[in-house]
Amino acid sequence: MERRHLIFIALVISILYGVLVPVFRDTQAFVAVGAAVVAIAWVAVGLLAKRSDERCERRRNRDRNRDRIA
């Protein structure tokens, strides 16, 4: 998945969390679980986007090498 899609999803999760925290401020479980979900979303952006960028870079390098040989 592209980095910008992952960032958009994580941003939406973060915004929803920020909007819903005041609504559920009396529920400590929501605050804790919501914070964990937001953190996991941003960690996923870092891990998954990095892998996809590396794959794209390897593919570009492979194509460049083919062009040099041909």
TISE-674396 format. One record per atom (N, C-alpha, C): atom name; x, y, z; residue number from 1; residue in one letter. Coordinates in steps of 0.05 Angstrom, whole numbers, padded with zeros to 5 digits. Atoms other than C-alpha are relative to their C-alpha. Layout:
<rs>
r atomo:CA&px:X&py:Y&pz:Z&num:NUM&residuo:A
...
</rs>
This chain:
<rs>
r atomo:N&px:00017&py:-00023&pz:00000&num:1&residuo:M
r atomo:CA&px:00000&py:00000&pz:00000&num:1&residuo:M
r atomo:C&px:00018&py:00025&pz:00000&num:1&residuo:M
r atomo:N&px:-00017&py:-00024&pz:00002&num:2&residuo:E
r atomo:CA&px:00026&py:00069&pz:-00016&num:2&residuo:E
r atomo:C&px:00001&py:00015&pz:00026&num:2&residuo:E
r atomo:N&px:-00004&py:-00015&pz:-00025&num:3&residuo:R
r atomo:CA&px:00052&py:00113&pz:00039&num:3&residuo:R
r atomo:C&px:-00022&py:00020&pz:00005&num:3&residuo:R
r atomo:N&px:00020&py:-00021&pz:-00004&num:4&residuo:R
r atomo:CA&px:00002&py:00168&pz:00027&num:4&residuo:R
r atomo:C&px:-00027&py:-00011&pz:00009&num:4&residuo:R
r atomo:N&px:00025&py:00012&pz:-00009&num:5&residuo:H
r atomo:CA&px:-00057&py:00120&pz:00036&num:5&residuo:H
r atomo:C&px:00002&py:-00008&pz:00029&num:5&residuo:H
r atomo:N&px:-00004&py:00007&pz:-00028&num:6&residuo:L
r atomo:CA&px:-00029&py:00094&pz:00101&num:6&residuo:L
r atomo:C&px:00000&py:00024&pz:00018&num:6&residuo:L
r atomo:N&px:-00001&py:-00024&pz:-00016&num:7&residuo:I
r atomo:CA&px:-00016&py:00164&pz:00126&num:7&residuo:I
r atomo:C&px:-00029&py:00012&pz:00003&num:7&residuo:I
r atomo:N&px:00027&py:-00010&pz:-00001&num:8&residuo:F
r atomo:CA&px:-00087&py:00185&pz:00108&num:8&residuo:F
r atomo:C&px:-00017&py:-00017&pz:00020&num:8&residuo:F
r atomo:N&px:00015&py:00017&pz:-00019&num:9&residuo:I
r atomo:CA&px:-00116&py:00125&pz:00146&num:9&residuo:I
r atomo:C&px:00008&py:00006&pz:00029&num:9&residuo:I
r atomo:N&px:-00010&py:-00006&pz:-00027&num:10&residuo:A
r atomo:CA&px:-00073&py:00139&pz:00207&num:10&residuo:A
r atomo:C&px:-00009&py:00028&pz:00009&num:10&residuo:A
r atomo:N&px:00009&py:-00027&pz:-00007&num:11&residuo:L
r atomo:CA&px:-00092&py:00213&pz:00205&num:11&residuo:L
r atomo:C&px:-00029&py:00000&pz:00007&num:11&residuo:L
r atomo:N&px:00029&py:00001&pz:-00006&num:12&residuo:V
r atomo:CA&px:-00166&py:00197&pz:00202&num:12&residuo:V
r atomo:C&px:-00005&py:-00013&pz:00027&num:12&residuo:V
r atomo:N&px:00002&py:00013&pz:-00027&num:13&residuo:I
r atomo:CA&px:-00158&py:00150&pz:00262&num:13&residuo:I
r atomo:C&px:00007&py:00019&pz:00022&num:13&residuo:I
r atomo:N&px:-00009&py:-00020&pz:-00020&num:14&residuo:S
r atomo:CA&px:-00121&py:00204&pz:00300&num:14&residuo:S
r atomo:C&px:-00021&py:00022&pz:00004&num:14&residuo:S
r atomo:N&px:00020&py:-00021&pz:-00002&num:15&residuo:I
r atomo:CA&px:-00173&py:00257&pz:00285&num:15&residuo:I
r atomo:C&px:-00025&py:-00011&pz:00014&num:15&residuo:I
r atomo:N&px:00024&py:00011&pz:-00013&num:16&residuo:L
r atomo:CA&px:-00231&py:00211&pz:00304&num:16&residuo:L
r atomo:C&px:00005&py:-00004&pz:00030&num:16&residuo:L
r atomo:N&px:-00007&py:00004&pz:-00028&num:17&residuo:Y
r atomo:CA&px:-00195&py:00194&pz:00369&num:17&residuo:Y
r atomo:C&px:-00002&py:00027&pz:00015&num:17&residuo:Y
r atomo:N&px:00000&py:-00027&pz:-00013&num:18&residuo:G
r atomo:CA&px:-00185&py:00268&pz:00384&num:18&residuo:G
r atomo:C&px:-00028&py:00011&pz:00003&num:18&residuo:G
r atomo:N&px:00028&py:-00010&pz:-00002&num:19&residuo:V
r atomo:CA&px:-00259&py:00283&pz:00370&num:19&residuo:V
r atomo:C&px:-00015&py:-00016&pz:00021&num:19&residuo:V
r atomo:N&px:00016&py:00017&pz:-00018&num:20&residuo:L
r atomo:CA&px:-00285&py:00224&pz:00410&num:20&residuo:L
r atomo:C&px:00009&py:-00001&pz:00029&num:20&residuo:L
r atomo:N&px:-00009&py:00001&pz:-00027&num:21&residuo:V
r atomo:CA&px:-00242&py:00230&pz:00472&num:21&residuo:V
r atomo:C&px:-00017&py:00018&pz:00019&num:21&residuo:V
r atomo:N&px:00017&py:-00015&pz:-00018&num:22&residuo:P
r atomo:CA&px:-00283&py:00288&pz:00501&num:22&residuo:P
r atomo:C&px:-00028&py:-00012&pz:00004&num:22&residuo:P
r atomo:N&px:00026&py:00012&pz:-00002&num:23&residuo:V
r atomo:CA&px:-00347&py:00250&pz:00487&num:23&residuo:V
r atomo:C&px:00001&py:-00023&pz:00021&num:23&residuo:V
r atomo:N&px:-00003&py:00023&pz:-00018&num:24&residuo:F
r atomo:CA&px:-00322&py:00188&pz:00525&num:24&residuo:F
r atomo:C&px:00020&py:00005&pz:00022&num:24&residuo:F
r atomo:N&px:-00021&py:-00006&pz:-00019&num:25&residuo:R
r atomo:CA&px:-00278&py:00224&pz:00576&num:25&residuo:R
r atomo:C&px:-00003&py:-00014&pz:00027&num:25&residuo:R
r atomo:N&px:00004&py:00014&pz:-00025&num:26&residuo:D
r atomo:CA&px:-00310&py:00187&pz:00634&num:26&residuo:D
r atomo:C&px:00009&py:-00030&pz:-00002&num:26&residuo:D
r atomo:N&px:-00008&py:00028&pz:00004&num:27&residuo:T
r atomo:CA&px:-00290&py:00120&pz:00604&num:27&residuo:T
r atomo:C&px:00030&py:-00002&pz:-00004&num:27&residuo:T
r atomo:N&px:-00029&py:00002&pz:00002&num:28&residuo:Q
r atomo:CA&px:-00217&py:00107&pz:00619&num:28&residuo:Q
r atomo:C&px:00009&py:-00021&pz:-00020&num:28&residuo:Q
r atomo:N&px:-00008&py:00021&pz:00019&num:29&residuo:A
r atomo:CA&px:-00216&py:00044&pz:00577&num:29&residuo:A
r atomo:C&px:00001&py:00011&pz:-00029&num:29&residuo:A
r atomo:N&px:00000&py:-00012&pz:00027&num:30&residuo:F
r atomo:CA&px:-00234&py:00084&pz:00514&num:30&residuo:F
r atomo:C&px:00025&py:00016&pz:-00004&num:30&residuo:F
r atomo:N&px:-00024&py:-00017&pz:00003&num:31&residuo:V
r atomo:CA&px:-00177&py:00132&pz:00526&num:31&residuo:V
r atomo:C&px:00025&py:-00018&pz:-00004&num:31&residuo:V
r atomo:N&px:-00024&py:00017&pz:00002&num:32&residuo:A
r atomo:CA&px:-00126&py:00076&pz:00536&num:32&residuo:A
r atomo:C&px:00000&py:-00016&pz:-00026&num:32&residuo:A
r atomo:N&px:00001&py:00016&pz:00025&num:33&residuo:V
r atomo:CA&px:-00150&py:00032&pz:00478&num:33&residuo:V
r atomo:C&px:00003&py:00018&pz:-00024&num:33&residuo:V
r atomo:N&px:-00002&py:-00018&pz:00022&num:34&residuo:G
r atomo:CA&px:-00158&py:00092&pz:00432&num:34&residuo:G
r atomo:C&px:00028&py:00009&pz:-00005&num:34&residuo:G
r atomo:N&px:-00028&py:-00008&pz:00002&num:35&residuo:A
r atomo:CA&px:-00088&py:00116&pz:00447&num:35&residuo:A
r atomo:C&px:00017&py:-00022&pz:-00012&num:35&residuo:A
r atomo:N&px:-00015&py:00023&pz:00011&num:36&residuo:A
r atomo:CA&px:-00061&py:00046&pz:00432&num:36&residuo:A
r atomo:C&px:-00006&py:-00003&pz:-00030&num:36&residuo:A
r atomo:N&px:00007&py:00003&pz:00028&num:37&residuo:V
r atomo:CA&px:-00099&py:00043&pz:00366&num:37&residuo:V
r atomo:C&px:00014&py:00022&pz:-00017&num:37&residuo:V
r atomo:N&px:-00014&py:-00022&pz:00014&num:38&residuo:V
r atomo:CA&px:-00071&py:00111&pz:00345&num:38&residuo:V
r atomo:C&px:00030&py:-00006&pz:-00003&num:38&residuo:V
r atomo:N&px:-00028&py:00006&pz:00001&num:39&residuo:A
r atomo:CA&px:-00001&py:00090&pz:00363&num:39&residuo:A
r atomo:C&px:00006&py:-00023&pz:-00020&num:39&residuo:A
r atomo:N&px:-00004&py:00023&pz:00019&num:40&residuo:I
r atomo:CA&px:-00007&py:00024&pz:00325&num:40&residuo:I
r atomo:C&px:-00004&py:00009&pz:-00029&num:40&residuo:I
r atomo:N&px:00004&py:-00010&pz:00027&num:41&residuo:A
r atomo:CA&px:-00034&py:00061&pz:00264&num:41&residuo:A
r atomo:C&px:00025&py:00014&pz:-00010&num:41&residuo:A
r atomo:N&px:-00024&py:-00014&pz:00009&num:42&residuo:W
r atomo:CA&px:00027&py:00106&pz:00261&num:42&residuo:W
r atomo:C&px:00024&py:-00018&pz:-00002&num:42&residuo:W
r atomo:N&px:-00022&py:00020&pz:00002&num:43&residuo:V
r atomo:CA&px:00075&py:00049&pz:00274&num:43&residuo:V
r atomo:C&px:-00003&py:-00016&pz:-00026&num:43&residuo:V
r atomo:N&px:00006&py:00014&pz:00025&num:44&residuo:A
r atomo:CA&px:00042&py:00012&pz:00216&num:44&residuo:A
r atomo:C&px:00008&py:00017&pz:-00024&num:44&residuo:A
r atomo:N&px:-00009&py:-00018&pz:00022&num:45&residuo:V
r atomo:CA&px:00054&py:00072&pz:00171&num:45&residuo:V
r atomo:C&px:00030&py:-00002&pz:-00003&num:45&residuo:V
r atomo:N&px:-00029&py:00001&pz:00001&num:46&residuo:G
r atomo:CA&px:00127&py:00070&pz:00188&num:46&residuo:G
r atomo:C&px:00010&py:-00027&pz:-00011&num:46&residuo:G
r atomo:N&px:-00009&py:00027&pz:00008&num:47&residuo:L
r atomo:CA&px:00135&py:-00005&pz:00179&num:47&residuo:L
r atomo:C&px:-00008&py:-00007&pz:-00028&num:47&residuo:L
r atomo:N&px:00010&py:00008&pz:00026&num:48&residuo:L
r atomo:CA&px:00091&py:-00018&pz:00119&num:48&residuo:L
r atomo:C&px:00009&py:00018&pz:-00023&num:48&residuo:L
r atomo:N&px:-00008&py:-00018&pz:00021&num:49&residuo:A
r atomo:CA&px:00108&py:00044&pz:00080&num:49&residuo:A
r atomo:C&px:00029&py:-00003&pz:-00007&num:49&residuo:A
r atomo:N&px:-00029&py:00003&pz:00005&num:50&residuo:K
r atomo:CA&px:00182&py:00033&pz:00088&num:50&residuo:K
r atomo:C&px:00005&py:-00024&pz:-00018&num:50&residuo:K
r atomo:N&px:-00003&py:00024&pz:00016&num:51&residuo:R
r atomo:CA&px:00176&py:-00037&pz:00059&num:51&residuo:R
r atomo:C&px:-00009&py:00005&pz:-00029&num:51&residuo:R
r atomo:N&px:00010&py:-00004&pz:00028&num:52&residuo:S
r atomo:CA&px:00135&py:-00014&pz:-00001&num:52&residuo:S
r atomo:C&px:00019&py:00019&pz:-00014&num:52&residuo:S
r atomo:N&px:-00019&py:-00019&pz:00013&num:53&residuo:D
r atomo:CA&px:00184&py:00044&pz:-00014&num:53&residuo:D
r atomo:C&px:00025&py:-00015&pz:-00009&num:53&residuo:D
r atomo:N&px:-00024&py:00015&pz:00007&num:54&residuo:E
r atomo:CA&px:00243&py:-00004&pz:-00013&num:54&residuo:E
r atomo:C&px:-00005&py:-00018&pz:-00024&num:54&residuo:E
r atomo:N&px:00006&py:00017&pz:00023&num:55&residuo:R
r atomo:CA&px:00208&py:-00051&pz:-00061&num:55&residuo:R
r atomo:C&px:-00001&py:00017&pz:-00026&num:55&residuo:R
r atomo:N&px:00002&py:-00017&pz:00023&num:56&residuo:C
r atomo:CA&px:00194&py:00007&pz:-00108&num:56&residuo:C
r atomo:C&px:00028&py:00008&pz:-00009&num:56&residuo:C
r atomo:N&px:-00028&py:-00008&pz:00006&num:57&residuo:E
r atomo:CA&px:00267&py:00029&pz:-00104&num:57&residuo:E
r atomo:C&px:00015&py:-00023&pz:-00013&num:57&residuo:E
r atomo:N&px:-00013&py:00023&pz:00013&num:58&residuo:R
r atomo:CA&px:00292&py:-00041&pz:-00119&num:58&residuo:R
r atomo:C&px:-00010&py:-00004&pz:-00028&num:58&residuo:R
r atomo:N&px:00011&py:00003&pz:00027&num:59&residuo:R
r atomo:CA&px:00245&py:-00045&pz:-00178&num:59&residuo:R
r atomo:C&px:00011&py:00021&pz:-00019&num:59&residuo:R
r atomo:N&px:-00012&py:-00021&pz:00017&num:60&residuo:R
r atomo:CA&px:00270&py:00022&pz:-00205&num:60&residuo:R
r atomo:C&px:00029&py:-00006&pz:-00007&num:60&residuo:R
r atomo:N&px:-00028&py:00007&pz:00006&num:61&residuo:N
r atomo:CA&px:00342&py:00000&pz:-00198&num:61&residuo:N
r atomo:C&px:00002&py:-00023&pz:-00019&num:61&residuo:N
r atomo:N&px:00000&py:00023&pz:00018&num:62&residuo:R
r atomo:CA&px:00327&py:-00066&pz:-00233&num:62&residuo:R
r atomo:C&px:-00006&py:00010&pz:-00028&num:62&residuo:R
r atomo:N&px:00007&py:-00011&pz:00027&num:63&residuo:D
r atomo:CA&px:00294&py:-00028&pz:-00291&num:63&residuo:D
r atomo:C&px:00023&py:00016&pz:-00011&num:63&residuo:D
r atomo:N&px:-00022&py:-00015&pz:00010&num:64&residuo:R
r atomo:CA&px:00353&py:00019&pz:-00296&num:64&residuo:R
r atomo:C&px:00023&py:-00018&pz:-00010&num:64&residuo:R
r atomo:N&px:-00020&py:00018&pz:00008&num:65&residuo:N
r atomo:CA&px:00401&py:-00039&pz:-00299&num:65&residuo:N
r atomo:C&px:-00007&py:-00014&pz:-00027&num:65&residuo:N
r atomo:N&px:00009&py:00012&pz:00025&num:66&residuo:R
r atomo:CA&px:00360&py:-00072&pz:-00354&num:66&residuo:R
r atomo:C&px:00004&py:00020&pz:-00024&num:66&residuo:R
r atomo:N&px:-00003&py:-00020&pz:00021&num:67&residuo:D
r atomo:CA&px:00362&py:-00007&pz:-00394&num:67&residuo:D
r atomo:C&px:00029&py:00003&pz:-00008&num:67&residuo:D
r atomo:N&px:-00029&py:-00002&pz:00006&num:68&residuo:R
r atomo:CA&px:00438&py:-00004&pz:-00388&num:68&residuo:R
r atomo:C&px:00010&py:-00024&pz:-00016&num:68&residuo:R
r atomo:N&px:-00009&py:00024&pz:00014&num:69&residuo:I
r atomo:CA&px:00446&py:-00076&pz:-00412&num:69&residuo:I
r atomo:C&px:-00011&py:00000&pz:-00029&num:69&residuo:I
r atomo:N&px:00013&py:00001&pz:00027&num:70&residuo:A
r atomo:CA&px:00398&py:-00069&pz:-00471&num:70&residuo:A
r atomo:C&px:00010&py:00020&pz:-00019&num:70&residuo:A
</rs>
